[in-house]
Amino acid sequence: MTHTTTDRPTRRASGAVVPVLAFAGIVVAVMQTLLVPVIKDLPQLLDTAPSNATWVLTSTLLSGAVATPIMGRLGDLYGKRRMLILSLAVMVVGALISALTSQLLTMIVGRTLQGFAMGAIPLGIGLMRDMLPHEKLGSAMALMSSSIGVGGGLALPAAALVAQHTNWHALFYGAAGLGVLSIALTLLVVPESPMRAEGSFDLLGALGLSTGLVLFLLPITKGSDWGWTSGTTLGLFAAAAVVLVLWGVMELRVQAPLVDLRTTARPAVLFTNLASIMVGVSFYVVSLVLPQLLQLPKATGYGLGQSMVVAGLLVAPLGLTMMFTAPVYARLSAKYGPKVTLILGMLIIAIGYGAGLGLMSAPWQSLVIAVILGAGIGLAYSSLPALIVGAVPASETGAANGLNTLMRSIGTSVSSAVIGMVLANTANHVGGVAIPTMHGFRVSFLIATGAVAIGLLMALFLPKPNRAPQLRASSEEEANLERAEQVLEVLRGFRGRVLDADGTPVARAKVTLIDQRGRQAGATLSQDDGSYALTVPAQGAYVLAAKATGHGPHASSATHAGDERPVELDLALPGEAVNA
């Protein structure tokens, strides 16, 4: 195993970091929503059967699901900014490939590459944790987490306008341009995080997870075409179960796994991820139902007869409300905690869908539904990364948030399959054309309400948050120094001073806590007088390693036995065992 840390000074994070990272998330969402206005025309545009044309959407979903946890782990190991830029660059290449073709196979290749951009969301959240002071972190992560909904809501009317008045390939040129702009802004504004996880990349684990996800998501997305009880569908589900179980057993035995399943099994992480699936289900229902309801002709007796562009504009407040909810979430979370805001968000979602059952008879009512659901989904999405970040070590932020983003994607995939099946089975067939019914729309809203109820149950199982101040290792050195004095008084763990060989205090030295498995369990920076403080996740033996520019590295072993008594560790001396 390698132990990689970076002590090179980085540029101070400017005020533009948060909007630039959020813009990257919006660009990713735009890529996902790109083809919604032309979905029904894809078979004709690509000169293929409808069942084949769906691969243009399925390929992006599958590659995004695979890339999200992998890019998160690579970011933890080799640099989150570097992997963010790589994700966006692959998306740009994929968009240009799609822009230059009308052939199905080439289009699928391009769309598959575009799916890799999904890794930008957890990478952006990880960068924010590493760079921002605690008081700015909540609203920043909320905006980043909500960016996928913001971009989807805003892109829908824009994509509809482009598709209605220009060649549909212009959609991909626009996505490529946005990707290039996002890369340029990231290079100019966002510094690299100095935080690195311990270990190496688990290639076998990545292959196992990728195989299991593809085997699981493929029948979910294609089950309606193949038949839910067909041998292909059931066989793939069975194969997915076998592969994922074997993958889990292997990950538990690997020293540096792609996904730390022990961390994932913690109640705070487990129930957050389960709730994320349900929030993903509820989010996608409104995106599937409202545009169809708005565009159905009035001759059906319940359709609202709006154009593609007007329908997009009426749904756009869903994303706008999510964006404006971020600062509201920050205030609520600071006072009550992210668990309460998650529960509040899901209650608002339930109210929105419940009210929506009776608000489907006029275009303005769709606007009301979009605003209510946007507020609830915004609060729920904003809470998820805060719950994850508060439950995992700083070195695992990218991978853990990547897994959480994957859970949301699984939720939207399940939602797409279930709601698609409901609308198809309840549709009226007129002249060979399936027309969704009001009954199907209402059943879909009831399914979303049920998913939110399950999510609420999961959220209630979340442990109470620890109100003790938490010190996050980050490149925002001043924020660490400002909080260090407070942390020294309350944290259980190790504290002391970093001294040079002649006894001189060493300021701003990086002190890393390494557990028995050789993994980073915490990190901080020393104050001007050389003092530091580190909390410990559990009792046991640890190694404290200190390193600073212009000074030789030092290490000392220490054992924490649950006593709150502080221990002075002179890291300039040879290491010795100390009981705390």
CORTAKA-V807931 format. One record per backbone hydrogen bond with DSSP energy under -0.5 kcal/mol. NH is the residue of the N-H (numbers start at 1). CO is the residue of the C=O. If there is no record, write none. Layout:
# CORTAKA-V807931
NH:CO / NH:CO
This chain:
# CORTAKA-V807931
4:2 / 5:3 / 6:194 / 14:189 / 17:14 / 20:16 / 21:17 / 22:18 / 23:19 / 24:20 / 25:21 / 26:22 / 27:23 / 28:24 / 29:25 / 30:26 / 31:27 / 32:28 / 33:29 / 34:30 / 36:33 / 38:35 / 39:36 / 41:38 / 42:38 / 42:39 / 45:41 / 46:42 / 48:43 / 52:49 / 53:49 / 54:50 / 55:52 / 56:53 / 57:54 / 58:54 / 59:55 / 61:57 / 62:58 / 63:59 / 64:60 / 65:61 / 66:62 / 67:63 / 68:64 / 69:65 / 70:66 / 71:67 / 72:68 / 73:69 / 74:70 / 75:71 / 76:72 / 77:73 / 78:74 / 79:75 / 83:79 / 84:80 / 85:81 / 86:82 / 87:83 / 88:84 / 89:85 / 90:86 / 91:87 / 92:88 / 93:89 / 94:90 / 95:91 / 96:92 / 97:93 / 98:94 / 99:95 / 100:96 / 100:97 / 101:98 / 107:103 / 108:104 / 109:105 / 110:106 / 111:107 / 112:108 / 113:109 / 114:110 / 115:111 / 116:112 / 116:113 / 117:114 / 118:115 / 119:116 / 120:117 / 121:118 / 123:119 / 124:120 / 125:121 / 126:122 / 127:123 / 128:124 / 129:125 / 130:126 / 131:127 / 132:128 / 136:133 / 137:133 / 137:134 / 138:134 / 140:136 / 141:137 / 142:138 / 143:139 / 144:140 / 145:141 / 146:142 / 147:143 / 147:144 / 148:145 / 149:146 / 150:146 / 151:147 / 152:148 / 153:149 / 154:150 / 155:151 / 156:152 / 157:153 / 158:154 / 159:155 / 160:156 / 161:157 / 162:158 / 163:159 / 164:160 / 165:161 / 166:162 / 170:167 / 171:168 / 172:169 / 173:169 / 174:170 / 175:171 / 176:172 / 177:173 / 178:174 / 179:175 / 180:176 / 181:177 / 182:178 / 183:179 / 184:180 / 185:181 / 186:182 / 187:183 / 188:184 / 189:185 / 190:185 / 190:186 / 191:189 / 197:76 / 199:2 / 203:201 / 206:202 / 207:203 / 208:204 / 209:205 / 210:206 / 211:207 / 212:208 / 213:209 / 214:210 / 215:211 / 216:212 / 217:213 / 218:214 / 219:215 / 220:216 / 221:217 / 222:218 / 223:219 / 225:222 / 226:222 / 227:223 / 230:227 / 234:230 / 235:231 / 236:232 / 237:233 / 238:234 / 239:235 / 240:236 / 241:237 / 242:238 / 243:239 / 244:240 / 245:241 / 246:242 / 247:243 / 248:244 / 249:245 / 250:246 / 251:247 / 252:248 / 253:249 / 253:250 / 254:250 / 257:254 / 261:259 / 264:260 / 265:261 / 266:263 / 269:266 / 270:266 / 271:267 / 272:268 / 273:269 / 274:270 / 275:271 / 276:272 / 277:273 / 278:274 / 279:275 / 280:276 / 281:277 / 282:278 / 283:279 / 284:280 / 285:281 / 286:282 / 287:283 / 288:284 / 288:285 / 289:285 / 290:286 / 292:288 / 293:289 / 294:290 / 295:291 / 296:292 / 300:297 / 301:298 / 303:297 / 304:293 / 305:296 / 306:294 / 311:307 / 312:308 / 313:309 / 314:310 / 315:311 / 316:312 / 317:313 / 318:315 / 319:316 / 320:316 / 321:317 / 322:318 / 323:319 / 324:320 / 325:321 / 326:322 / 326:323 / 328:324 / 329:325 / 330:326 / 331:327 / 332:328 / 333:329 / 334:330 / 335:331 / 336:332 / 337:332 / 337:333 / 341:337 / 342:338 / 343:339 / 344:340 / 345:341 / 346:342 / 347:343 / 348:344 / 349:345 / 350:346 / 351:347 / 352:348 / 353:349 / 354:350 / 355:351 / 356:352 / 357:353 / 357:354 / 358:355 / 359:356 / 365:362 / 366:362 / 366:363 / 367:363 / 368:364 / 369:365 / 370:366 / 371:367 / 372:368 / 373:369 / 374:370 / 375:371 / 376:372 / 377:373 / 378:374 / 379:375 / 380:376 / 381:377 / 382:378 / 383:379 / 384:380 / 385:381 / 386:382 / 387:383 / 388:384 / 389:385 / 390:386 / 391:388 / 392:388 / 392:389 / 396:393 / 397:394 / 399:72 / 400:396 / 401:397 / 402:398 / 403:399 / 404:400 / 405:401 / 406:402 / 407:403 / 408:404 / 409:405 / 410:406 / 411:407 / 412:408 / 413:409 / 414:410 / 415:411 / 416:412 / 417:413 / 418:414 / 419:415 / 420:416 / 421:417 / 422:418 / 423:419 / 424:420 / 425:421 / 426:422 / 427:424 / 428:435 / 430:428 / 430:433 / 431:429 / 433:430 / 435:428 / 435:433 / 436:434 / 441:437 / 442:438 / 443:439 / 444:440 / 445:441 / 446:442 / 447:443 / 448:444 / 449:445 / 450:446 / 451:447 / 452:448 / 453:449 / 454:450 / 455:451 / 456:452 / 457:453 / 458:454 / 459:455 / 460:456 / 461:457 / 461:458 / 462:459 / 467:465 / 472:470 / 473:471 / 475:130 / 476:130 / 477:475 / 479:476 / 480:476 / 481:477 / 482:478 / 483:479 / 484:480 / 485:481 / 487:483 / 488:484 / 489:485 / 489:486 / 490:486 / 490:487 / 491:487 / 493:491 / 494:534 / 495:567 / 496:532 / 497:569 / 498:530 / 499:497 / 500:504 / 503:500 / 506:498 / 507:505 / 508:526 / 509:506 / 510:547 / 511:509 / 511:524 / 512:510 / 512:545 / 513:522 / 514:512 / 514:543 / 515:519 / 518:515 / 521:513 / 522:513 / 524:511 / 526:509 / 527:531 / 530:527 / 532:496 / 534:494 / 536:492 / 540:560 / 542:558 / 543:514 / 544:556 / 545:512 / 545:543 / 546:554 / 547:510 / 548:551 / 551:548 / 554:546 / 556:544 / 558:542 / 559:578 / 560:540 / 561:559 / 569:567 / 570:568 / 571:497 / 571:569 / 573:570 / 580:559
